[in-house]
Amino acid sequence: MSIFAPNKVYLRRILLHYFIQKKSAAEAHRILVQTYGDNALLDTTCRDWFRRFKNNDFELEDKERSGAPKKFEDKELEQLLDEDPSQTLSELRKILQVDESTVSKRLKGLGMIQKQGHWVPYELKPRDVKRRFGTCELLLQRQKRKGFLQLMRLSRALKEKWPLYAQRHDKVILLQDNARPHVAKPVKTYLETLKWEVLPHPLYSPDIAPSDFHLFRSMAHGLADRRFHSYEEAQKWIDSWIASKDMSFFLRGIHVLPERWEKVVSSDGQYFK
């Protein structure tokens, strides 16, 4: 499945089109949200571009900046983290067009720290603690009711019984985080057509996501001090690394899930050590 994700210059062209049609910035923003959902530009960004257009500034590409460092709003950074909390300081710096120290200071100001490669709040809000506790308690009850985790059926069905896969969609159980692309309406709709069961996953919880606390953590050791010169080279290394692991490696990450859910419940929803 391919989901179109427009870049910022593409969206700016659309804004210019609506400006020429004499629509307001608010109208243009509303249409962008209806059409592109979470990929739409912020309302404040739309207003800023309409101000530029009114001043006869129709340059849609980012300009080279000099002199005083660029300033950005915390909500810009927060939106980027909502879209993908695993972004690095370097990636955030490039998007916001500031230096890494500026991004680092603002992350500290927002109370964000890195945990399992994700930016999460140093101190969870009461509602987030409640969600973590409730979700893990629910998953533990599900496990006791239905037996041990059936997530392993995914790899079994795909690897050992591929010809019958089309008839086994109901056997797949998916656990994914709450990054915006994963919970977007088109993705949810597609998963419903597959009839996969999607397990609930609370926000800011990489510590109970096997891909984060097990898979990527192990992969990070192999990536230490390694440099790639192309996307293809990186992809080839990752494919080779995954192929080098036997089934027991992936099952280990799944088998410890109930233990980690127990720790969240025992910690009353807080992060555990």
Sequence and secondary structure as in RCSB ss.txt:
>XXXX:A:sequence
MSIFAPNKVYLRRILLHYFIQKKSAAEAHRILVQTYGDNALLDTTCRDWFRRFKNNDFELEDKERSGAPKKFEDK
ELEQLLDEDPSQTLSELRKILQVDESTVSKRLKGLGMIQKQGHWVPYELKPRDVKRRFGTCELLLQRQKRKGFLQ
LMRLSRALKEKWPLYAQRHDKVILLQDNARPHVAKPVKTYLETLKWEVLPHPLYSPDIAPSDFHLFRSMAHGLAD
RRFHSYEEAQKWIDSWIASKDMSFFLRGIHVLPERWEKVVSSDGQYFK
>XXXX:A:secstr
       HHHHHHHHHHHHHTT  HHHHHHHHHHHHGGGS  HHHHHHHHHHHHTT    S     SS     HH
HHHHHHHH TT  HHHHHHHHTS HHHHHHHHHHTTEEEETTEEEESS  HHHHHHHHHHHHHHHHHHHHH S  
THHHHHHHHH GGGGGG GGG EE     HHHHSHHHHHHHHHHT EE    TT GGG HIIIIIIHHHHHHHTT
   SSHHHHHHHHHHHHHTS HHHHHHHHHTHHHHHHHHHHTTTS   
